[in-house]
Amino acid sequence: METKKANRAKLFDVRRIPQDASRLVSWVALPIFRIKKYDVNGNKYKAKLKGGAVVVSNHVGFADPFVLGATFWYRRMFFLASETVMRNPVISTLLRGVGCIKIDRNISDIEAIRKAASVLKDGRILTIFPQGGIKDAGSVAQVKAGAVLLALQTDVPIIPSYSQKTKHWWQRRRIVIGDAIDPKALCAKKMPSMADINNISATLLERIEECREQYEKITAR
């Protein structure tokens, strides 16, 4: 009974009204982006994310958060956002309201990491663009280890994904969502070494590349 009450409290949390409004915008954006979701085998992606998860994606433009929000419209999503994006007080207030967590990538931002971990422990979805900024290149050359560290710390899966900008706004946006990575299955240590973290990061990079390769096959049809 207490669990049901707690779940209802989460569902109707008035503090999340701005965030739920952004979800409505994402839902309205569905017919604009006309998003089509695929798995790494090129089939229709039918899975529903449940519980906490770290969604990682390449970052090619400012529309990416809306695309991911529309892709997983049935869940509230939180985003790690660069300190430079949230420098303006008005923009910062707006972005915080819709679920963004400011992080300074130039330092070890412990406060941002604490907030992000709290989101995941609470069974939410956290989205990270692990390249550290907008990159126009088709392939993903590297990923930062933050997503892996958070997933290990909170024992949640990592969901890789890949998408690209379209030439024209009216063209269908496609996204490939890869198989979930269980970081604890790759490293069960209580205190992972830097080598362990790098190995999982390499696996994550491989999964994103698999998504990219499937994306290119789909768009070449």
CYANA upper distance limits for C-alpha pairs under 8 A (distance plus 0.5 A):
  1 MET  CA      5 LYS  CA      6.83
  2 GLU  CA      6 ALA  CA      6.64
  3 THR  CA      7 ASN  CA      6.68
  4 LYS  CA      8 ARG  CA      6.70
  5 LYS  CA      9 ALA  CA      6.64
  6 ALA  CA     10 LYS  CA      6.83
  7 ASN  CA     11 LEU  CA      6.70
  8 ARG  CA     12 PHE  CA      6.68
  9 ALA  CA     13 ASP  CA      6.23
 12 PHE  CA     16 ARG  CA      8.40
 13 ASP  CA     17 ILE  CA      7.91
 16 ARG  CA     20 ASP  CA      6.49
 16 ARG  CA     97 GLY  CA      8.01
 16 ARG  CA     98 VAL  CA      8.20
 17 ILE  CA     21 ALA  CA      6.56
 18 PRO  CA     22 SER  CA      6.83
 18 PRO  CA     97 GLY  CA      5.94
 18 PRO  CA     98 VAL  CA      5.93
 19 GLN  CA     23 ARG  CA      6.88
 19 GLN  CA     76 ARG  CA      7.70
 19 GLN  CA     97 GLY  CA      6.53
 19 GLN  CA     98 VAL  CA      4.43
 19 GLN  CA     99 GLY  CA      6.46
 20 ASP  CA     24 LEU  CA      6.82
 20 ASP  CA     76 ARG  CA      7.63
 20 ASP  CA     98 VAL  CA      8.06
 21 ALA  CA     25 VAL  CA      6.91
 21 ALA  CA     98 VAL  CA      8.37
 22 SER  CA     26 SER  CA      6.69
 22 SER  CA     98 VAL  CA      6.64
 23 ARG  CA     27 TRP  CA      6.59
 23 ARG  CA     69 GLY  CA      7.18
 23 ARG  CA     70 ALA  CA      7.94
 23 ARG  CA     73 TRP  CA      6.62
 23 ARG  CA     76 ARG  CA      7.65
 24 LEU  CA     28 VAL  CA      6.66
 25 VAL  CA     29 ALA  CA      6.58
 26 SER  CA     30 LEU  CA      7.02
 26 SER  CA     66 PHE  CA      6.29
 26 SER  CA     67 VAL  CA      7.96
 26 SER  CA     69 GLY  CA      6.15
 26 SER  CA     70 ALA  CA      5.10
 26 SER  CA     73 TRP  CA      7.12
 27 TRP  CA     70 ALA  CA      6.10
 27 TRP  CA     73 TRP  CA      6.67
 28 VAL  CA     32 ILE  CA      8.14
 29 ALA  CA     33 PHE  CA      6.60
 29 ALA  CA     34 ARG  CA      8.48
 29 ALA  CA     66 PHE  CA      8.13
 29 ALA  CA     70 ALA  CA      7.22
 30 LEU  CA     34 ARG  CA      5.87
 30 LEU  CA     35 ILE  CA      6.83
 30 LEU  CA     70 ALA  CA      6.44
 31 PRO  CA     35 ILE  CA      8.21
 32 ILE  CA    170 TRP  CA      7.28
 33 PHE  CA     67 VAL  CA      7.84
 33 PHE  CA    169 TRP  CA      8.12
 33 PHE  CA    170 TRP  CA      7.60
 33 PHE  CA    171 GLN  CA      7.73
 33 PHE  CA    172 ARG  CA      6.20
 33 PHE  CA    173 ARG  CA      5.93
 34 ARG  CA    171 GLN  CA      8.29
 34 ARG  CA    172 ARG  CA      5.54
 34 ARG  CA    173 ARG  CA      6.57
 35 ILE  CA     67 VAL  CA      8.13
 35 ILE  CA     70 ALA  CA      8.34
 35 ILE  CA     71 THR  CA      7.56
 35 ILE  CA    172 ARG  CA      6.58
 35 ILE  CA    173 ARG  CA      5.35
 35 ILE  CA    174 ARG  CA      6.02
 35 ILE  CA    175 ILE  CA      7.73
 36 LYS  CA     44 LYS  CA      8.41
 36 LYS  CA    172 ARG  CA      7.87
 36 LYS  CA    173 ARG  CA      7.01
 36 LYS  CA    174 ARG  CA      5.41
 36 LYS  CA    175 ILE  CA      6.91
 37 LYS  CA     44 LYS  CA      6.47
 37 LYS  CA     45 TYR  CA      5.79
 37 LYS  CA     71 THR  CA      8.04
 37 LYS  CA    174 ARG  CA      6.59
 37 LYS  CA    175 ILE  CA      5.66
 37 LYS  CA    176 VAL  CA      6.42
 37 LYS  CA    177 ILE  CA      7.67
 38 TYR  CA     42 GLY  CA      6.02
 38 TYR  CA     43 ASN  CA      5.84
 38 TYR  CA     44 LYS  CA      5.07
 38 TYR  CA     45 TYR  CA      5.02
 38 TYR  CA    174 ARG  CA      8.20
 38 TYR  CA    175 ILE  CA      6.79
 38 TYR  CA    176 VAL  CA      5.21
 38 TYR  CA    177 ILE  CA      6.67
 39 ASP  CA     43 ASN  CA      5.99
 39 ASP  CA     44 LYS  CA      6.71
 39 ASP  CA     45 TYR  CA      5.49
 39 ASP  CA    176 VAL  CA      5.98
 39 ASP  CA    177 ILE  CA      5.64
 39 ASP  CA    178 GLY  CA      6.31
 39 ASP  CA    179 ASP  CA      8.19
 39 ASP  CA    211 CYS  CA      8.33
 40 VAL  CA    176 VAL  CA      6.92
 40 VAL  CA    177 ILE  CA      7.07
 40 VAL  CA    178 GLY  CA      5.93
 40 VAL  CA    179 ASP  CA      7.87
 40 VAL  CA    210 GLU  CA      7.19
 40 VAL  CA    211 CYS  CA      6.14
 40 VAL  CA    214 GLN  CA      6.43
 41 ASN  CA    214 GLN  CA      7.57
 42 GLY  CA    176 VAL  CA      8.47
 42 GLY  CA    214 GLN  CA      6.87
 42 GLY  CA    218 ILE  CA      7.45
 45 TYR  CA    177 ILE  CA      7.77
 49 LEU  CA     53 ALA  CA      8.25
 49 LEU  CA     72 PHE  CA      8.47
 51 GLY  CA    123 GLY  CA      5.02
 51 GLY  CA    124 ARG  CA      6.65
 51 GLY  CA    125 ILE  CA      8.01
 52 GLY  CA    119 VAL  CA      8.43
 52 GLY  CA    120 LEU  CA      5.50
 52 GLY  CA    121 LYS  CA      7.23
 52 GLY  CA    122 ASP  CA      7.53
 52 GLY  CA    123 GLY  CA      4.35
 52 GLY  CA    124 ARG  CA      5.03
 52 GLY  CA    125 ILE  CA      5.81
 52 GLY  CA    126 LEU  CA      8.29
 52 GLY  CA    156 VAL  CA      6.31
 52 GLY  CA    157 PRO  CA      8.06
 53 ALA  CA    120 LEU  CA      7.08
 53 ALA  CA    123 GLY  CA      8.03
 53 ALA  CA    124 ARG  CA      7.23
 53 ALA  CA    125 ILE  CA      5.45
 53 ALA  CA    126 LEU  CA      6.86
 53 ALA  CA    151 ALA  CA      8.12
 53 ALA  CA    156 VAL  CA      5.75
 53 ALA  CA    157 PRO  CA      5.71
 53 ALA  CA    158 ILE  CA      6.43
 53 ALA  CA    159 ILE  CA      7.49
 54 VAL  CA    120 LEU  CA      8.23
 54 VAL  CA    125 ILE  CA      6.47
 54 VAL  CA    126 LEU  CA      5.45
 54 VAL  CA    127 THR  CA      6.26
 54 VAL  CA    128 ILE  CA      7.60
 54 VAL  CA    147 ALA  CA      7.26
 54 VAL  CA    151 ALA  CA      7.17
 54 VAL  CA    156 VAL  CA      7.56
 54 VAL  CA    157 PRO  CA      6.85
 54 VAL  CA    158 ILE  CA      5.26
 54 VAL  CA    159 ILE  CA      6.53
 55 VAL  CA    125 ILE  CA      7.53
 55 VAL  CA    126 LEU  CA      6.63
 55 VAL  CA    127 THR  CA      5.14
 55 VAL  CA    128 ILE  CA      6.74
 55 VAL  CA    158 ILE  CA      6.38
 55 VAL  CA    159 ILE  CA      5.12
 55 VAL  CA    160 PRO  CA      6.56
 55 VAL  CA    161 SER  CA      7.88
 56 VAL  CA    127 THR  CA      6.32
 56 VAL  CA    128 ILE  CA      5.49
 56 VAL  CA    129 PHE  CA      6.19
 56 VAL  CA    130 PRO  CA      7.10
 56 VAL  CA    147 ALA  CA      7.95
 56 VAL  CA    158 ILE  CA      7.61
 56 VAL  CA    159 ILE  CA      6.56
 56 VAL  CA    160 PRO  CA      5.49
 56 VAL  CA    161 SER  CA      6.61
 57 SER  CA    127 THR  CA      8.37
 57 SER  CA    128 ILE  CA      7.31
 57 SER  CA    129 PHE  CA      5.84
 57 SER  CA    130 PRO  CA      7.59
 57 SER  CA    160 PRO  CA      6.55
 57 SER  CA    161 SER  CA      5.35
 57 SER  CA    162 TYR  CA      6.00
 57 SER  CA    163 SER  CA      8.19
 57 SER  CA    208 ILE  CA      7.98
 58 ASN  CA    129 PHE  CA      6.39
 58 ASN  CA    130 PRO  CA      7.72
 58 ASN  CA    131 GLN  CA      7.31
 58 ASN  CA    135 LYS  CA      8.14
 58 ASN  CA    140 VAL  CA      7.41
 58 ASN  CA    161 SER  CA      7.79
 58 ASN  CA    162 TYR  CA      6.31
 58 ASN  CA    163 SER  CA      7.55
 58 ASN  CA    208 ILE  CA      8.49
 59 HIS  CA     64 ASP  CA      7.08
 59 HIS  CA    129 PHE  CA      6.43
 59 HIS  CA    131 GLN  CA      7.80
 59 HIS  CA    133 GLY  CA      7.08
 59 HIS  CA    134 ILE  CA      5.39
 59 HIS  CA    135 LYS  CA      6.39
 59 HIS  CA    136 ASP  CA      8.31
 60 VAL  CA     64 ASP  CA      7.51
 60 VAL  CA    134 ILE  CA      5.60
 60 VAL  CA    135 LYS  CA      5.76
 60 VAL  CA    136 ASP  CA      5.81
 60 VAL  CA    164 GLN  CA      6.98
 60 VAL  CA    165 LYS  CA      7.16
 61 GLY  CA    134 ILE  CA      6.56
 61 GLY  CA    135 LYS  CA      8.42
 61 GLY  CA    165 LYS  CA      7.70
 63 ALA  CA     67 VAL  CA      6.76
 64 ASP  CA     68 LEU  CA      6.69
 65 PRO  CA     69 GLY  CA      6.38
 66 PHE  CA     70 ALA  CA      6.48
 67 VAL  CA     71 THR  CA      6.57
 68 LEU  CA     72 PHE  CA      6.70
 69 GLY  CA     73 TRP  CA      5.90
 69 GLY  CA     77 MET  CA      7.30
 72 PHE  CA     77 MET  CA      8.48
 75 ARG  CA    125 ILE  CA      8.03
 76 ARG  CA    124 ARG  CA      7.58
 76 ARG  CA    125 ILE  CA      7.39
 77 MET  CA     99 GLY  CA      7.17
 77 MET  CA    124 ARG  CA      7.48
 77 MET  CA    125 ILE  CA      5.65
 77 MET  CA    126 LEU  CA      6.46
 77 MET  CA    127 THR  CA      7.45
 78 PHE  CA     98 VAL  CA      8.24
 78 PHE  CA     99 GLY  CA      5.08
 78 PHE  CA    100 CYS  CA      6.12
 78 PHE  CA    101 ILE  CA      7.79
 78 PHE  CA    119 VAL  CA      8.21
 78 PHE  CA    124 ARG  CA      8.16
 78 PHE  CA    125 ILE  CA      6.63
 78 PHE  CA    126 LEU  CA      5.21
 78 PHE  CA    127 THR  CA      6.53
 79 PHE  CA     99 GLY  CA      6.73
 79 PHE  CA    100 CYS  CA      5.15
 79 PHE  CA    101 ILE  CA      6.52
 79 PHE  CA    126 LEU  CA      6.11
 79 PHE  CA    127 THR  CA      5.26
 79 PHE  CA    128 ILE  CA      6.65
 80 LEU  CA    100 CYS  CA      6.27
 80 LEU  CA    101 ILE  CA      5.38
 80 LEU  CA    102 LYS  CA      6.58
 80 LEU  CA    103 ILE  CA      6.98
 80 LEU  CA    116 ALA  CA      8.15
 80 LEU  CA    126 LEU  CA      7.96
 80 LEU  CA    127 THR  CA      7.07
 80 LEU  CA    128 ILE  CA      6.19
 80 LEU  CA    129 PHE  CA      8.29
 81 ALA  CA     85 VAL  CA      7.27
 81 ALA  CA     86 MET  CA      7.79
 81 ALA  CA    100 CYS  CA      6.46
 81 ALA  CA    101 ILE  CA      6.26
 81 ALA  CA    102 LYS  CA      5.50
 81 ALA  CA    103 ILE  CA      6.50
 82 SER  CA     86 MET  CA      7.20
 82 SER  CA    102 LYS  CA      6.34
 82 SER  CA    103 ILE  CA      5.78
 82 SER  CA    104 ASP  CA      6.59
 82 SER  CA    105 ARG  CA      7.33
 83 GLU  CA     87 ARG  CA      6.50
 83 GLU  CA    102 LYS  CA      6.00
 83 GLU  CA    103 ILE  CA      5.86
 83 GLU  CA    104 ASP  CA      5.49
 83 GLU  CA    105 ARG  CA      7.96
 84 THR  CA    104 ASP  CA      8.45
 85 VAL  CA     92 SER  CA      8.36
 86 MET  CA     91 ILE  CA      6.56
 86 MET  CA     92 SER  CA      4.98
 86 MET  CA     95 LEU  CA      7.93
 86 MET  CA    102 LYS  CA      7.26
 87 ARG  CA     91 ILE  CA      8.06
 87 ARG  CA     92 SER  CA      7.00
 88 ASN  CA     92 SER  CA      6.35
 89 PRO  CA     93 THR  CA      6.63
 90 VAL  CA     94 LEU  CA      6.85
 91 ILE  CA     95 LEU  CA      6.54
 92 SER  CA     96 ARG  CA      6.51
 93 THR  CA     97 GLY  CA      6.70
 94 LEU  CA     98 VAL  CA      7.10
 95 LEU  CA     99 GLY  CA      6.95
 95 LEU  CA    100 CYS  CA      5.80
 96 ARG  CA    100 CYS  CA      5.22
 96 ARG  CA    101 ILE  CA      6.85
 96 ARG  CA    102 LYS  CA      8.38
101 ILE  CA    112 ALA  CA      7.01
101 ILE  CA    115 LYS  CA      7.86
101 ILE  CA    116 ALA  CA      7.69
102 LYS  CA    112 ALA  CA      6.89
103 ILE  CA    109 ASP  CA      6.76
103 ILE  CA    112 ALA  CA      5.91
103 ILE  CA    113 ILE  CA      8.46
104 ASP  CA    108 SER  CA      8.13
104 ASP  CA    109 ASP  CA      6.44
105 ARG  CA    109 ASP  CA      7.75
105 ARG  CA    132 GLY  CA      8.21
109 ASP  CA    113 ILE  CA      6.88
110 ILE  CA    114 ARG  CA      6.56
111 GLU  CA    115 LYS  CA      6.81
112 ALA  CA    116 ALA  CA      6.61
113 ILE  CA    117 ALA  CA      6.52
113 ILE  CA    150 LEU  CA      8.09
114 ARG  CA    118 SER  CA      6.67
115 LYS  CA    119 VAL  CA      6.86
116 ALA  CA    120 LEU  CA      7.02
116 ALA  CA    126 LEU  CA      7.70
116 ALA  CA    150 LEU  CA      8.14
117 ALA  CA    121 LYS  CA      6.60
117 ALA  CA    150 LEU  CA      6.72
117 ALA  CA    153 GLN  CA      7.96
117 ALA  CA    154 THR  CA      6.89
118 SER  CA    122 ASP  CA      6.61
119 VAL  CA    123 GLY  CA      7.28
119 VAL  CA    124 ARG  CA      6.01
119 VAL  CA    125 ILE  CA      7.84
119 VAL  CA    126 LEU  CA      7.60
120 LEU  CA    124 ARG  CA      5.60
120 LEU  CA    125 ILE  CA      6.93
120 LEU  CA    126 LEU  CA      7.22
120 LEU  CA    154 THR  CA      6.97
120 LEU  CA    156 VAL  CA      7.83
121 LYS  CA    154 THR  CA      6.42
128 ILE  CA    147 ALA  CA      7.24
129 PHE  CA    133 GLY  CA      7.50
130 PRO  CA    143 VAL  CA      5.51
130 PRO  CA    144 LYS  CA      5.67
130 PRO  CA    145 ALA  CA      8.00
130 PRO  CA    146 GLY  CA      7.77
130 PRO  CA    147 ALA  CA      7.42
131 GLN  CA    135 LYS  CA      8.09
131 GLN  CA    140 VAL  CA      8.18
131 GLN  CA    142 GLN  CA      6.90
131 GLN  CA    143 VAL  CA      5.40
131 GLN  CA    144 LYS  CA      6.59
132 GLY  CA    143 VAL  CA      8.31
132 GLY  CA    144 LYS  CA      7.63
138 GLY  CA    164 GLN  CA      8.23
138 GLY  CA    212 ARG  CA      8.37
139 SER  CA    209 GLU  CA      7.51
139 SER  CA    212 ARG  CA      7.56
140 VAL  CA    205 LEU  CA      7.89
140 VAL  CA    208 ILE  CA      8.02
140 VAL  CA    209 GLU  CA      7.37
142 GLN  CA    205 LEU  CA      7.29
143 VAL  CA    201 SER  CA      7.40
143 VAL  CA    205 LEU  CA      7.01
144 LYS  CA    201 SER  CA      7.97
145 ALA  CA    149 LEU  CA      6.74
145 ALA  CA    197 ILE  CA      7.47
145 ALA  CA    198 ASN  CA      7.72
145 ALA  CA    201 SER  CA      6.56
146 GLY  CA    150 LEU  CA      6.69
147 ALA  CA    151 ALA  CA      6.64
147 ALA  CA    158 ILE  CA      8.14
148 VAL  CA    152 LEU  CA      6.58
148 VAL  CA    158 ILE  CA      8.17
148 VAL  CA    183 PRO  CA      7.73
148 VAL  CA    197 ILE  CA      7.24
148 VAL  CA    200 ILE  CA      7.37
148 VAL  CA    201 SER  CA      6.93
149 LEU  CA    153 GLN  CA      6.56
149 LEU  CA    197 ILE  CA      7.68
150 LEU  CA    154 THR  CA      6.62
151 ALA  CA    155 ASP  CA      5.96
151 ALA  CA    156 VAL  CA      5.59
151 ALA  CA    157 PRO  CA      6.85
151 ALA  CA    158 ILE  CA      7.19
151 ALA  CA    183 PRO  CA      7.22
152 LEU  CA    156 VAL  CA      7.56
152 LEU  CA    183 PRO  CA      6.41
152 LEU  CA    184 LYS  CA      6.90
155 ASP  CA    183 PRO  CA      7.99
155 ASP  CA    184 LYS  CA      7.29
156 VAL  CA    182 ASP  CA      7.59
156 VAL  CA    183 PRO  CA      8.24
157 PRO  CA    180 ALA  CA      6.47
157 PRO  CA    181 ILE  CA      5.92
157 PRO  CA    182 ASP  CA      5.36
157 PRO  CA    183 PRO  CA      7.17
158 ILE  CA    180 ALA  CA      6.04
158 ILE  CA    181 ILE  CA      5.49
158 ILE  CA    182 ASP  CA      7.14
158 ILE  CA    183 PRO  CA      8.01
159 ILE  CA    177 ILE  CA      7.69
159 ILE  CA    178 GLY  CA      6.92
159 ILE  CA    179 ASP  CA      7.13
159 ILE  CA    180 ALA  CA      5.28
159 ILE  CA    181 ILE  CA      6.99
160 PRO  CA    177 ILE  CA      6.51
160 PRO  CA    178 GLY  CA      5.66
160 PRO  CA    179 ASP  CA      7.58
160 PRO  CA    180 ALA  CA      7.47
160 PRO  CA    204 LEU  CA      7.50
160 PRO  CA    207 ARG  CA      6.87
160 PRO  CA    208 ILE  CA      6.04
160 PRO  CA    211 CYS  CA      8.18
161 SER  CA    175 ILE  CA      7.47
161 SER  CA    176 VAL  CA      6.03
161 SER  CA    177 ILE  CA      4.82
161 SER  CA    178 GLY  CA      6.21
161 SER  CA    208 ILE  CA      6.46
161 SER  CA    211 CYS  CA      6.69
162 TYR  CA    175 ILE  CA      6.22
162 TYR  CA    176 VAL  CA      5.82
162 TYR  CA    177 ILE  CA      7.15
162 TYR  CA    208 ILE  CA      6.87
162 TYR  CA    211 CYS  CA      6.10
162 TYR  CA    212 ARG  CA      6.25
162 TYR  CA    215 TYR  CA      7.86
163 SER  CA    173 ARG  CA      8.22
163 SER  CA    174 ARG  CA      6.68
163 SER  CA    175 ILE  CA      5.14
163 SER  CA    176 VAL  CA      7.04
163 SER  CA    212 ARG  CA      7.97
163 SER  CA    215 TYR  CA      7.73
164 GLN  CA    173 ARG  CA      8.14
164 GLN  CA    174 ARG  CA      8.02
164 GLN  CA    175 ILE  CA      8.22
165 LYS  CA    173 ARG  CA      7.86
166 THR  CA    171 GLN  CA      6.75
166 THR  CA    172 ARG  CA      8.01
166 THR  CA    173 ARG  CA      7.16
167 LYS  CA    171 GLN  CA      7.90
174 ARG  CA    215 TYR  CA      8.18
175 ILE  CA    215 TYR  CA      7.68
176 VAL  CA    211 CYS  CA      5.97
176 VAL  CA    212 ARG  CA      7.96
176 VAL  CA    214 GLN  CA      7.70
176 VAL  CA    215 TYR  CA      6.64
177 ILE  CA    211 CYS  CA      7.04
178 GLY  CA    207 ARG  CA      6.99
178 GLY  CA    208 ILE  CA      7.67
178 GLY  CA    210 GLU  CA      8.08
178 GLY  CA    211 CYS  CA      6.47
179 ASP  CA    207 ARG  CA      8.11
181 ILE  CA    204 LEU  CA      8.03
182 ASP  CA    186 LEU  CA      7.38
183 PRO  CA    187 CYS  CA      6.64
183 PRO  CA    200 ILE  CA      7.35
184 LYS  CA    188 ALA  CA      5.41
184 LYS  CA    189 LYS  CA      8.43
186 LEU  CA    200 ILE  CA      7.43
187 CYS  CA    192 PRO  CA      7.51
187 CYS  CA    196 ASP  CA      7.21
188 ALA  CA    192 PRO  CA      8.45
192 PRO  CA    196 ASP  CA      6.25
192 PRO  CA    197 ILE  CA      7.21
193 SER  CA    197 ILE  CA      6.95
194 MET  CA    198 ASN  CA      6.58
195 ALA  CA    199 ASN  CA      6.64
196 ASP  CA    200 ILE  CA      6.90
197 ILE  CA    201 SER  CA      6.59
198 ASN  CA    202 ALA  CA      6.58
199 ASN  CA    203 THR  CA      6.85
200 ILE  CA    204 LEU  CA      6.69
201 SER  CA    205 LEU  CA      6.66
202 ALA  CA    206 GLU  CA      6.70
203 THR  CA    207 ARG  CA      6.76
204 LEU  CA    208 ILE  CA      6.77
205 LEU  CA    209 GLU  CA      6.65
206 GLU  CA    210 GLU  CA      6.70
207 ARG  CA    211 CYS  CA      6.86
208 ILE  CA    212 ARG  CA      6.74
209 GLU  CA    213 GLU  CA      6.63
210 GLU  CA    214 GLN  CA      6.78
211 CYS  CA    215 TYR  CA      6.54
212 ARG  CA    216 GLU  CA      6.74
213 GLU  CA    217 LYS  CA      6.91
214 GLN  CA    218 ILE  CA      6.69
215 TYR  CA    219 THR  CA      6.68
216 GLU  CA    220 ALA  CA      6.48
217 LYS  CA    221 ARG  CA      7.15
